[in-house]
């Protein structure tokens, strides 16, 4: 049954265990429409588990999660119609060309004029010149751009990016950042997981820090800075970086 929810993503008390390992211990957060929400945490913090539950790839053990008001467990088909997922590794067919990959996805989504859809995405992501080359010849940044382009075929309302810049060089990472900002500017809701603090600092409207299965801090970058000790006054006022905030918050939790 659809609930009367206004936010694209709502998570309440989410729990998940693998055998004896309690990965999620009651995760709560909401994401506003057309915003970029960064889920920040170390390796093993549970970020990918959250994404798998929200994209209907994994059932939670407790709590609730809803996409556009549809429960991810009871209404997975409705959820899948609204979302797209880009994982940590590019899900592209290396034997096919970039154009062929896009045409294939457009056909699988039963879109009209799949070749036209492919051409538009190739242009949008700066891949027109490489359109008819096999993806096996693409650089890491080009593969990631194609991967995100494939995710956007059919214009999903919500996109999940699970550590999208892992393994990319700085130039390719900046390319992906530009694409993510353009998505949000166009009204797409983005949930981004990352362990790169600079990435969250550059992209996110709101940031949540996931640590040992729980959200231990969340807010805008400015709000998180207010949780940090007052700025040091040397010759100039030094504002804390997100890295300093993250390490301070994690450290305080581990001391308790």
Backbone as JSON, one array per atom type, in Angstrom:
{
  "sequence": "XXXXXXXXXXXXXXXXXXXXXXXXXXXXXXXXXXXXXXXXXXXXXXXXXXXXXXXXXXXXXXXXXXXXXXXXXXXXXXXXXXXXXXXXXXXXXXXXXXXXXXXXXXXXXXXXXXXXXXXXXXXXXXXXXXXXXXXXXXXXXXXXXXXXXXXXXXXXXXXXXXXXXXXXXXXXXXXXXXXXXXXXXXXXXXXXXXXXXXXXXXXXXXXXXXXXXXXXXXXXXXXXXXXXXXXXXXXXXXXXXXXXXXXXXXXXXXXX",
  "N": [[0.84, -1.2, 0.0], [0.57, 2.21, -0.91], [2.04, 4.89, 0.81], [1.38, 8.19, 2.21], [3.73, 10.08, 1.43], [6.16, 12.65, 1.11], [8.82, 12.97, 0.53], [11.43, 11.76, -1.62], [13.11, 9.67, -0.71], [12.88, 7.78, 2.18], [13.95, 6.6, 5.23], [13.72, 4.54, 8.03], [14.71, 3.36, 11.09], [16.26, 1.24, 10.04], [17.49, -2.07, 9.79], [19.94, -4.65, 9.49], [21.43, -7.83, 9.36], [24.19, -10.06, 8.9], [24.49, -13.29, 9.33], [26.09, -13.57, 12.32], [26.88, -10.98, 12.36], [26.0, -7.75, 12.92], [25.09, -5.45, 10.8], [23.6, -3.09, 10.07], [22.12, -1.01, 12.43], [19.76, 0.32, 13.01], [19.08, 2.59, 11.15], [18.4, 5.9, 10.18], [17.17, 8.31, 7.94], [16.33, 10.98, 5.62], [15.74, 12.07, 2.26], [15.71, 14.92, 0.27], [13.8, 16.0, -2.6], [15.46, 16.34, -5.73], [17.94, 16.83, -4.63], [21.38, 16.3, -3.56], [22.49, 13.74, -1.67], [24.84, 12.65, 0.55], [26.14, 9.68, 1.72], [28.33, 8.96, 4.03], [31.18, 7.11, 5.02], [33.49, 4.74, 6.51], [35.21, 1.88, 5.0], [33.19, -1.01, 5.14], [31.27, 0.09, 6.76], [28.61, -0.11, 6.17], [27.41, 1.16, 4.06], [26.98, 0.24, 1.36], [25.19, -1.83, 1.89], [22.94, -0.41, 2.75], [22.28, 0.87, 0.33], [21.72, -1.38, -1.29], [19.42, -2.35, -0.05], [17.64, -0.2, -0.44], [17.42, -0.25, -3.18], [16.06, -2.52, -3.71], [17.48, -4.91, -3.82], [18.09, -6.34, -1.65], [16.6, -7.57, 1.28], [15.5, -5.91, 4.23], [16.09, -6.61, 7.75], [14.69, -5.36, 9.67], [12.82, -2.33, 10.47], [11.89, 0.37, 8.19], [11.82, 1.3, 4.7], [11.28, 3.59, 2.14], [10.57, 4.51, -1.21], [9.62, 7.24, -3.0], [7.28, 7.02, -1.53], [6.61, 4.36, -1.72], [6.93, 1.25, -0.25], [9.95, -0.55, -0.01], [10.07, -3.26, 0.3], [7.45, -4.39, 0.1], [6.45, -3.26, -2.23], [8.24, -3.6, -4.53], [8.33, -3.49, -7.37], [7.15, -1.03, -8.05], [9.02, 0.65, -6.93], [11.32, 0.07, -8.44], [10.68, 1.17, -10.9], [11.14, 3.83, -10.59], [13.79, 4.28, -10.03], [17.42, 4.17, -10.44], [20.56, 2.47, -10.52], [23.99, 2.85, -10.01], [26.77, 1.01, -9.58], [29.81, 0.17, -7.7], [31.56, -0.76, -9.59], [31.93, -0.43, -13.07], [29.15, -1.32, -14.95], [29.16, -2.39, -17.74], [29.02, -3.66, -21.09], [31.82, -4.91, -22.43], [32.41, -5.94, -24.91], [30.65, -4.88, -26.69], [30.04, -1.77, -28.48], [30.05, 1.67, -27.3], [27.72, 2.94, -28.22], [26.12, 0.7, -28.9], [25.76, -0.47, -26.38], [24.1, 1.46, -25.15], [21.86, 1.48, -26.87], [20.94, -1.13, -26.47], [20.1, -1.04, -23.74], [18.1, 0.9, -23.95], [16.25, -0.47, -25.53], [15.64, -2.58, -23.81], [14.24, -1.18, -21.93], [12.03, -0.61, -23.3], [11.81, 1.73, -24.85], [10.88, 4.24, -27.23], [12.44, 4.81, -30.41], [15.26, 3.9, -29.91], [17.85, 4.28, -30.98], [18.03, 7.05, -31.32], [17.79, 7.83, -28.66], [20.2, 6.78, -27.69], [22.06, 8.32, -29.15], [21.56, 10.87, -28.09], [22.35, 10.53, -25.42], [25.02, 9.88, -25.7], [26.03, 12.28, -26.7], [25.44, 13.98, -24.58], [27.11, 13.01, -22.58], [29.62, 13.35, -23.58], [30.71, 11.41, -25.32], [30.5, 10.96, -27.99], [32.5, 10.89, -30.03], [33.74, 8.5, -29.42], [31.8, 6.65, -29.79], [31.45, 4.42, -31.5], [33.42, 2.7, -30.88], [34.71, -0.25, -29.3], [33.89, -0.88, -25.92], [35.9, -1.95, -24.42], [38.15, -0.57, -25.12], [37.98, 1.82, -23.86], [38.87, 4.43, -21.53], [39.15, 4.5, -17.88], [37.62, 6.66, -16.88], [35.94, 7.19, -19.05], [34.49, 4.81, -19.2], [33.1, 4.96, -16.79], [31.55, 7.24, -17.24], [29.96, 6.28, -19.34], [28.68, 4.24, -17.97], [27.12, 5.66, -16.1], [25.55, 7.04, -17.92], [24.11, 4.89, -19.03], [22.62, 4.24, -16.8], [20.88, 6.36, -16.71], [19.2, 6.16, -18.84], [15.91, 6.35, -19.88], [15.21, 8.17, -17.99], [15.23, 8.11, -14.94], [13.79, 8.99, -11.75], [15.19, 8.98, -9.4], [18.51, 8.41, -8.53], [20.99, 6.11, -7.55], [24.26, 6.2, -6.52], [26.84, 4.27, -5.92], [29.73, 4.64, -4.43], [30.92, 5.95, -6.81], [33.31, 6.98, -7.92], [35.42, 5.38, -7.26], [38.68, 4.22, -7.72], [39.19, 5.87, -9.89], [41.15, 8.3, -11.69], [42.22, 11.66, -10.71], [41.32, 13.54, -12.67], [39.27, 12.16, -14.06], [37.57, 11.76, -11.93], [36.7, 14.36, -11.36], [35.24, 14.81, -13.67], [33.08, 13.07, -13.28], [31.97, 14.22, -11.0], [31.01, 16.61, -12.08], [28.97, 15.65, -13.74], [27.23, 14.55, -11.84], [26.42, 16.84, -10.42], [25.05, 18.16, -12.47], [22.93, 16.4, -12.84], [21.44, 16.71, -10.45], [20.82, 19.42, -10.68], [19.06, 19.25, -12.75], [16.83, 18.21, -11.55], [16.92, 15.58, -10.7], [17.01, 13.25, -8.04], [19.69, 12.41, -5.99], [21.42, 9.86, -4.37], [24.38, 9.37, -2.89], [27.07, 7.29, -2.14], [30.16, 7.33, -0.45], [33.66, 7.14, 0.36], [35.38, 9.07, 0.1], [36.19, 12.02, 1.43], [36.47, 14.58, 0.37], [34.88, 14.39, -1.86], [32.24, 14.25, -0.87], [32.2, 16.74, 0.32], [32.42, 18.45, -1.89], [30.12, 17.86, -3.41], [27.67, 17.34, -1.96], [24.41, 18.28, -0.78], [23.39, 17.6, 1.65], [24.88, 15.7, 4.29], [25.44, 12.52, 5.69], [26.89, 10.7, 8.28], [27.84, 7.45, 8.51], [28.47, 5.06, 10.88], [29.62, 2.18, 12.36], [27.15, 0.91, 11.95], [25.18, 2.83, 12.45], [23.71, 6.08, 11.93], [25.62, 8.67, 12.89], [25.94, 11.35, 12.75], [24.49, 14.08, 11.0], [23.61, 16.43, 8.41], [23.91, 19.68, 6.82], [27.01, 20.74, 5.31], [27.8, 23.06, 6.6], [26.35, 22.85, 8.99], [27.51, 20.56, 10.1], [30.04, 21.54, 10.55], [29.56, 23.21, 12.67], [29.44, 21.45, 14.74], [31.98, 20.93, 15.3], [34.93, 21.83, 17.18], [35.46, 25.33, 17.96], [36.7, 27.58, 15.46], [40.21, 27.86, 14.95], [42.19, 30.63, 15.79], [44.71, 31.93, 14.14], [46.98, 33.52, 12.3], [45.14, 33.92, 10.43], [41.64, 33.09, 10.37], [40.99, 29.73, 10.71], [39.06, 27.46, 9.09], [37.49, 24.32, 9.8], [38.13, 21.34, 7.9], [36.11, 18.93, 6.08], [37.26, 16.46, 6.46], [38.59, 16.75, 8.93], [36.36, 17.16, 10.57], [34.96, 14.73, 10.24], [36.82, 12.82, 11.28], [36.99, 13.73, 13.89], [34.38, 13.37, 14.85], [34.02, 10.57, 14.55], [36.06, 9.73, 16.24], [35.18, 10.63, 18.76], [32.93, 9.02, 19.12], [34.08, 6.51, 19.29], [35.49, 6.7, 21.62], [33.59, 6.54, 23.58]],
  "CA": [[0.0, 0.0, 0.0], [1.37, 3.43, -0.98], [1.83, 5.81, 1.92], [1.4, 9.59, 1.81], [5.05, 10.6, 1.74], [6.53, 13.71, 0.2], [10.23, 12.9, 0.19], [11.74, 10.62, -2.5], [13.71, 8.56, 0.04], [12.67, 7.85, 3.62], [14.48, 5.41, 5.9], [13.44, 4.62, 9.46], [15.04, 2.2, 11.92], [16.69, 0.15, 9.15], [18.39, -3.04, 10.4], [20.35, -5.79, 8.67], [22.52, -8.65, 9.9], [24.69, -11.19, 8.13], [24.83, -14.28, 10.36], [26.25, -12.95, 13.63], [27.38, -9.61, 12.2], [24.92, -6.76, 12.84], [25.65, -4.4, 9.94], [22.81, -1.88, 10.27], [21.56, -1.11, 13.78], [18.72, 1.34, 13.17], [19.51, 3.74, 10.34], [17.31, 6.84, 9.87], [17.47, 9.53, 7.19], [15.42, 11.35, 4.54], [16.41, 12.8, 1.17], [14.81, 15.86, -0.41], [13.75, 15.9, -4.06], [16.4, 17.16, -6.48], [19.14, 17.12, -3.85], [22.44, 15.3, -3.5], [22.65, 13.28, -0.28], [26.04, 11.82, 0.63], [26.26, 8.76, 2.85], [29.77, 8.92, 4.22], [31.61, 6.15, 6.03], [34.66, 3.93, 6.19], [34.92, 0.56, 4.45], [32.51, -1.89, 6.08], [30.35, 0.83, 7.63], [27.24, -0.49, 5.84], [26.88, 2.03, 3.0], [26.47, -0.56, 0.24], [24.03, -2.55, 2.39], [21.82, 0.54, 2.68], [21.92, 1.05, -1.08], [21.1, -2.62, -1.77], [18.05, -2.42, 0.48], [16.84, 0.84, -1.08], [17.23, -0.59, -4.6], [15.31, -3.79, -3.7], [18.36, -6.05, -4.04], [18.29, -6.99, -0.36], [15.51, -7.28, 2.21], [15.96, -5.56, 5.59], [15.61, -7.44, 8.86], [13.81, -4.54, 10.49], [12.71, -0.95, 10.03], [11.2, 0.6, 6.92], [12.46, 2.14, 3.69], [10.3, 3.9, 1.11], [10.97, 5.32, -2.35], [8.41, 7.91, -3.5], [6.15, 6.56, -0.76], [6.41, 2.93, -1.89], [7.79, 0.42, 0.58], [10.86, -1.3, -0.87], [9.84, -4.7, 0.47], [6.12, -4.81, -0.36], [6.16, -2.7, -3.55], [9.52, -3.45, -5.23], [8.15, -3.14, -8.78], [6.93, 0.41, -8.11], [10.3, 1.28, -6.6], [12.26, -0.09, -9.56], [10.29, 2.05, -12.0], [11.54, 5.2, -10.3], [15.2, 4.38, -9.63], [18.51, 3.56, -11.19], [21.71, 2.21, -9.65], [25.34, 2.71, -10.55], [27.56, 0.4, -8.51], [31.22, 0.54, -7.57], [32.29, -1.16, -10.79], [31.13, -0.12, -14.26], [28.37, -2.46, -15.46], [29.05, -2.19, -19.18], [29.45, -4.81, -21.91], [33.04, -4.45, -23.07], [32.47, -6.43, -26.3], [29.85, -3.96, -27.5], [30.47, -0.37, -28.53], [29.27, 2.52, -26.42], [26.4, 3.12, -28.82], [25.39, -0.56, -28.79], [25.35, -0.61, -24.98], [22.97, 2.36, -24.89], [20.7, 1.0, -27.64], [20.46, -2.33, -25.8], [19.36, -0.66, -22.54], [16.88, 1.59, -24.38], [15.32, -1.5, -25.98], [15.18, -3.3, -22.63], [13.28, -0.31, -21.24], [10.91, -0.44, -24.23], [11.72, 3.12, -25.27], [10.78, 4.5, -28.67], [13.64, 5.38, -31.04], [16.44, 3.64, -29.08], [19.07, 4.87, -31.56], [18.01, 8.47, -31.0], [18.1, 7.92, -27.23], [21.63, 6.53, -27.57], [22.79, 9.48, -29.67], [21.41, 11.98, -27.15], [23.15, 10.25, -24.23], [26.44, 9.97, -26.11], [26.36, 13.7, -26.79], [25.36, 14.56, -23.24], [28.23, 12.56, -21.75], [30.89, 13.59, -24.27], [31.23, 10.13, -25.83], [30.14, 10.83, -29.41], [33.68, 10.5, -30.83], [34.1, 7.11, -29.1], [30.54, 5.9, -29.81], [31.52, 3.17, -32.26], [34.55, 1.89, -30.41], [34.38, -1.21, -28.24], [34.09, -0.32, -24.58], [37.17, -2.47, -23.9], [39.2, 0.4, -25.44], [37.7, 3.05, -23.13], [39.57, 4.69, -20.27], [38.3, 4.34, -16.71], [36.67, 7.75, -16.81], [34.95, 7.02, -20.12], [33.61, 3.7, -18.8], [32.21, 5.44, -15.74], [30.57, 8.13, -17.87], [29.01, 5.43, -20.05], [27.91, 3.52, -16.95], [26.1, 6.59, -15.59], [24.63, 7.27, -19.04], [23.22, 3.72, -19.09], [21.71, 4.33, -15.65], [19.93, 7.45, -16.9], [18.28, 5.87, -19.94], [14.55, 6.25, -19.35], [15.04, 9.3, -17.08], [14.77, 7.76, -13.59], [13.63, 10.13, -10.85], [16.14, 8.85, -8.3], [19.67, 7.6, -8.92], [21.9, 5.73, -6.48], [25.65, 6.09, -6.96], [27.57, 3.6, -4.84], [31.16, 4.9, -4.61], [31.07, 6.02, -8.26], [34.62, 7.39, -8.41], [36.46, 4.47, -6.77], [39.65, 3.78, -8.71], [39.37, 6.83, -10.97], [42.17, 9.31, -11.48], [41.6, 12.93, -10.32], [40.61, 14.18, -13.79], [38.03, 11.41, -14.29], [36.71, 12.0, -10.77], [36.09, 15.68, -11.54], [34.23, 14.63, -14.72], [31.91, 12.45, -12.67], [31.37, 15.23, -10.13], [30.26, 17.55, -12.94], [27.76, 14.96, -14.18], [26.34, 14.42, -10.69], [25.84, 18.17, -10.18], [24.09, 18.42, -13.54], [21.75, 15.57, -12.57], [20.65, 17.36, -9.4], [20.32, 20.69, -11.24], [17.94, 18.89, -13.62], [15.71, 17.7, -10.77], [17.11, 14.19, -10.27], [17.44, 13.05, -6.66], [20.9, 11.6, -6.0], [22.01, 9.37, -3.13], [25.77, 9.05, -3.2], [27.9, 6.78, -1.05], [31.57, 7.58, -0.74], [34.6, 7.22, 1.48], [36.21, 10.22, -0.2], [35.62, 13.15, 2.13], [36.42, 15.73, -0.53], [33.75, 14.17, -2.76], [31.04, 14.68, -0.15], [32.32, 18.18, 0.54], [32.2, 19.12, -3.16], [28.85, 17.56, -4.07], [26.46, 17.06, -1.19], [23.58, 19.27, -0.1], [23.37, 17.1, 3.03], [25.83, 14.62, 4.52], [25.2, 11.7, 6.88], [28.05, 9.86, 8.59], [27.45, 6.12, 8.96], [29.58, 4.48, 11.64], [29.24, 1.01, 13.16], [25.75, 0.56, 11.75], [24.24, 3.89, 12.79], [24.02, 7.45, 11.53], [26.06, 9.33, 14.12], [25.86, 12.8, 12.53], [23.95, 14.41, 9.67], [23.29, 17.84, 8.22], [24.68, 20.33, 5.77], [28.42, 20.9, 5.68], [27.87, 24.15, 7.58], [25.85, 22.33, 10.26], [28.52, 19.65, 10.65], [31.15, 22.37, 11.02], [29.18, 23.77, 13.97], [29.66, 20.41, 15.75], [33.42, 20.85, 15.49], [35.39, 22.93, 18.05], [35.55, 26.65, 17.33], [37.84, 27.79, 14.56], [41.43, 28.35, 15.58], [42.62, 31.92, 15.29], [46.17, 32.05, 14.06], [47.06, 34.81, 11.62], [43.82, 33.99, 9.8], [40.75, 32.11, 10.95], [41.09, 28.47, 9.98], [37.83, 26.67, 9.17], [37.79, 22.88, 9.72], [37.75, 20.61, 6.7], [35.22, 17.8, 6.35], [38.09, 15.37, 6.97], [38.79, 16.98, 10.36], [35.06, 16.94, 11.22], [34.7, 13.29, 10.2], [37.71, 12.12, 12.21], [36.65, 14.14, 15.25], [33.1, 12.72, 15.23], [34.3, 9.15, 14.69], [36.89, 9.56, 17.42], [34.35, 10.83, 19.95], [32.07, 7.85, 19.28], [34.88, 5.35, 19.67], [35.94, 6.88, 22.99], [32.48, 6.23, 24.51]],
  "C": [[0.88, 1.25, 0.0], [1.03, 4.35, 0.19], [1.95, 7.24, 1.44], [2.72, 10.2, 2.25], [5.4, 11.66, 0.71], [7.97, 13.61, -0.25], [10.53, 11.65, -0.64], [12.31, 9.41, -1.76], [13.47, 8.79, 1.52], [13.07, 6.52, 4.25], [14.27, 5.58, 7.4], [13.78, 3.3, 10.15], [15.56, 1.01, 11.14], [17.73, -0.75, 9.84], [18.7, -4.16, 9.41], [21.52, -6.49, 9.32], [22.91, -9.7, 8.88], [25.23, -12.21, 9.13], [24.94, -13.57, 11.7], [26.66, -11.47, 13.57], [26.23, -8.65, 11.97], [25.44, -5.54, 12.08], [24.93, -3.07, 10.13], [22.02, -2.01, 11.57], [20.48, -0.07, 14.06], [19.1, 2.63, 12.48], [18.29, 4.59, 9.98], [17.85, 8.0, 9.03], [16.39, 9.76, 6.12], [16.2, 12.15, 3.51], [15.38, 13.65, 0.45], [14.89, 15.68, -1.93], [14.75, 16.85, -4.71], [17.67, 17.52, -5.75], [20.17, 16.0, -3.99], [22.69, 14.99, -2.03], [23.83, 12.33, -0.25], [26.01, 10.98, 1.9], [27.74, 8.44, 2.98], [30.14, 7.9, 5.29], [32.81, 5.36, 5.56], [34.24, 2.64, 5.51], [34.25, -0.3, 5.52], [31.51, -1.2, 6.98], [28.89, 0.45, 7.36], [26.62, 0.31, 4.72], [26.25, 1.23, 1.86], [25.24, -1.36, 0.65], [22.79, -1.67, 2.35], [21.34, 0.69, 1.25], [21.22, -0.21, -1.63], [19.66, -2.75, -1.27], [17.15, -1.41, -0.24], [16.56, 0.55, -2.55], [16.62, -1.97, -4.78], [16.17, -5.02, -3.98], [18.54, -6.88, -2.78], [17.13, -6.61, 0.56], [16.08, -6.91, 3.59], [15.44, -6.56, 6.6], [14.64, -6.68, 9.75], [13.81, -3.12, 10.0], [11.99, -0.85, 8.71], [12.05, 1.47, 6.0], [11.46, 2.34, 2.57], [10.92, 4.8, 0.04], [9.7, 5.91, -2.96], [7.15, 7.4, -2.79], [5.87, 5.07, -0.88], [7.43, 2.15, -1.05], [8.65, -0.49, -0.3], [10.64, -2.8, -0.79], [8.51, -5.14, -0.15], [5.78, -4.31, -1.76], [7.44, -2.54, -4.38], [9.39, -3.04, -6.7], [7.93, -1.64, -8.95], [8.24, 1.16, -7.85], [11.23, 1.23, -7.8], [11.94, 0.81, -10.74], [10.83, 3.47, -11.82], [13.04, 5.39, -10.12], [16.16, 3.84, -10.67], [19.71, 3.45, -10.26], [22.99, 2.11, -10.46], [26.23, 2.21, -9.42], [29.0, 0.84, -8.52], [32.03, 0.21, -8.81], [31.38, -0.98, -12.0], [30.47, -1.37, -14.83], [28.11, -2.26, -16.95], [29.55, -3.45, -19.89], [30.64, -4.37, -22.74], [33.17, -4.92, -24.52], [31.72, -5.48, -27.22], [30.49, -2.57, -27.55], [29.64, 0.43, -27.52], [27.85, 2.71, -26.92], [25.55, 1.86, -28.65], [24.92, -0.82, -27.36], [24.1, 0.22, -24.7], [21.71, 1.92, -25.62], [20.09, -0.23, -26.96], [19.61, -1.97, -24.58], [18.06, 0.04, -22.92], [15.83, 0.59, -24.86], [14.77, -2.29, -24.79], [14.16, -2.5, -21.84], [12.09, 0.02, -22.13], [10.7, 1.02, -24.63], [11.58, 3.22, -26.79], [12.09, 5.09, -29.17], [14.9, 5.16, -30.21], [17.73, 4.22, -29.64], [19.15, 6.36, -31.26], [18.34, 8.7, -29.52], [19.6, 7.76, -27.0], [22.44, 7.74, -28.02], [22.73, 10.66, -28.7], [22.28, 11.77, -25.91], [24.64, 10.34, -24.54], [26.88, 11.42, -26.17], [26.42, 14.32, -25.4], [26.58, 14.22, -22.4], [29.58, 12.64, -22.47], [31.53, 12.34, -24.83], [30.96, 9.93, -27.32], [31.31, 10.34, -30.24], [34.07, 9.04, -30.6], [32.9, 6.16, -29.22], [30.65, 4.54, -30.45], [32.78, 2.36, -31.99], [34.07, 0.9, -29.37], [34.73, -0.6, -26.89], [35.4, -0.8, -23.96], [38.33, -1.51, -24.17], [39.03, 1.7, -24.66], [38.61, 3.19, -21.91], [38.6, 4.49, -19.11], [37.24, 5.42, -16.6], [35.58, 7.63, -17.86], [33.97, 5.89, -19.78], [32.62, 4.16, -17.74], [31.15, 6.38, -16.31], [29.52, 7.32, -18.61], [28.11, 4.7, -19.07], [26.8, 4.41, -16.4], [25.08, 6.9, -16.68], [23.63, 6.13, -19.16], [22.19, 3.77, -17.96], [20.62, 5.35, -15.88], [19.0, 7.24, -18.09], [16.89, 5.64, -19.36], [14.25, 7.3, -18.31], [14.48, 8.91, -15.7], [14.72, 8.99, -12.7], [14.7, 10.15, -9.76], [17.29, 7.97, -8.75], [20.55, 7.36, -7.7], [23.28, 5.53, -7.08], [26.46, 5.53, -5.81], [29.07, 3.7, -5.12], [31.52, 5.0, -6.1], [32.45, 6.38, -8.77], [35.76, 6.52, -7.88], [37.39, 4.04, -7.91], [39.88, 4.74, -9.86], [40.48, 7.81, -10.65], [41.49, 10.66, -11.21], [40.81, 13.6, -11.45], [39.27, 13.5, -14.06], [37.05, 11.64, -13.15], [35.98, 13.33, -10.91], [35.02, 15.61, -12.62], [32.95, 14.07, -14.13], [31.21, 13.44, -11.75], [30.51, 16.2, -10.94], [28.94, 16.94, -13.38], [26.75, 14.88, -13.04], [25.66, 15.76, -10.38], [24.79, 18.51, -11.22], [22.8, 17.63, -13.34], [20.84, 16.26, -11.55], [20.05, 18.67, -9.9], [19.11, 20.44, -12.13], [16.77, 18.28, -12.89], [15.83, 16.26, -10.31], [17.57, 14.16, -8.82], [18.6, 12.07, -6.65], [21.26, 11.18, -4.57], [23.37, 8.8, -3.49], [26.44, 8.45, -1.98], [29.36, 7.01, -1.42], [32.4, 7.45, 0.54], [35.6, 8.35, 1.23], [35.57, 11.47, 0.41], [35.48, 14.37, 1.24], [35.22, 15.63, -1.47], [32.45, 14.64, -2.12], [31.04, 16.19, 0.03], [31.98, 18.96, -0.73], [30.76, 19.01, -3.65], [27.6, 17.72, -3.21], [25.75, 18.31, -0.67], [23.47, 18.91, 1.38], [24.28, 15.88, 3.12], [25.41, 13.85, 5.77], [26.42, 10.79, 7.06], [27.56, 8.56, 9.2], [28.65, 5.46, 9.63], [29.06, 3.37, 12.53], [27.73, 0.78, 13.14], [24.73, 1.62, 12.08], [24.68, 5.21, 12.18], [24.38, 8.22, 12.8], [26.07, 10.86, 13.98], [25.28, 13.03, 11.14], [23.62, 15.88, 9.62], [24.01, 18.39, 7.01], [26.13, 20.41, 6.23], [28.57, 21.98, 6.75], [27.42, 23.66, 8.95], [26.85, 21.37, 10.91], [29.71, 20.44, 11.19], [30.85, 22.96, 12.4], [29.37, 22.76, 15.1], [31.13, 20.31, 16.12], [33.84, 21.99, 16.43], [35.59, 24.22, 17.28], [36.81, 26.78, 16.5], [39.03, 28.36, 15.32], [41.8, 29.7, 14.97], [44.13, 31.96, 15.34], [46.41, 33.44, 13.48], [45.76, 35.05, 10.86], [42.96, 32.92, 10.47], [40.75, 30.85, 10.09], [39.81, 27.66, 10.19], [38.18, 25.18, 9.05], [37.36, 22.29, 8.39], [36.79, 19.5, 7.08], [36.01, 16.62, 6.9], [38.31, 15.52, 8.48], [37.5, 16.73, 11.14], [34.78, 15.45, 11.34], [35.53, 12.55, 11.24], [37.39, 12.49, 13.66], [35.39, 13.44, 15.73], [33.3, 11.24, 15.47], [35.07, 8.88, 15.97], [36.1, 9.68, 18.71], [33.46, 9.61, 20.2], [32.84, 6.65, 19.77], [35.4, 5.47, 21.1], [34.88, 6.47, 24.0], [32.36, 4.74, 24.76]]
}
